[in-house]
C-alpha cells in the first residue's frame, strides 16, 4: 500500500482557480502584524533588495525603513497591485513551478509571511530561495495558526505550533543551503494571534 503524501491537500484543484478572487484582508491581527514588522526591521537590511515571497496586498515592512527594491511574488495580480510597498510584482505559482525567475544571488534578504503552510514542495522552494539570495542574506518565514484548510498541506494540519516550528526549520535544513537557523516565538501574548518565525541565512560557501 503506498505511503500517503504528507504534502497533499484536501483540494487538489488548480491553485490559480482558488486564488483568482482577490482577498484584500489581513490574515493575522494587529498585534501580530506589529510583531511581524518588528521582526523585519531587525533582520532585513535597509537599502537592500528584498523578496516578498507568496506576497499579497500588504507586506508589513516597516514604513520608516528604505529598501533598495521590494519584489513581490504572488498568485493574484489585483492583490499585488494594491500593495504600496512593492516596487516590482510577479504573478507566479510556486507549487506548479518552484523555480524562481530571478538571477542567482539577486536579493539581500527576503520573507515568506503566513503562507508556508500551502507549499507542496517546500524543500525545492527553499533551495530556490537560497539560489536567489546573496551569501549571508537572511530569509524569514513567519507563521501563525490561521489557514485555509482546503489548501494547507496535510502534515501542517496534523501538527501543533511546536510541530510547525520544527517542520519549517526542517525546510531550511533539508535544503542544505542555509545556516545560522533560528526558531523564534514572537507571539504578542494575551488573546491575540500567536506568531512564530524561522530565520536562516544563505550559506557563504
Secondary structure, 3 states (H helix, E strand, C coil): CCCCCCCCCCCCCCHHHHCCCCCCCCCCCHHHHHHHHHHHHHHCCCCCEEEEECCCCCCCCCCCCCCCEEEEEECCHHHHHCCCCCCEEEECCCCCCCCCCCCCCCEEEEEEECCHHHCCCHHHHHHHHHHHEEEEEEEEEEECCCCCCCCCCHHHHCCCHHHHHHHHHHHHHHHCCEEEEEEEECCCCCCCCCCEEEEEEECCC
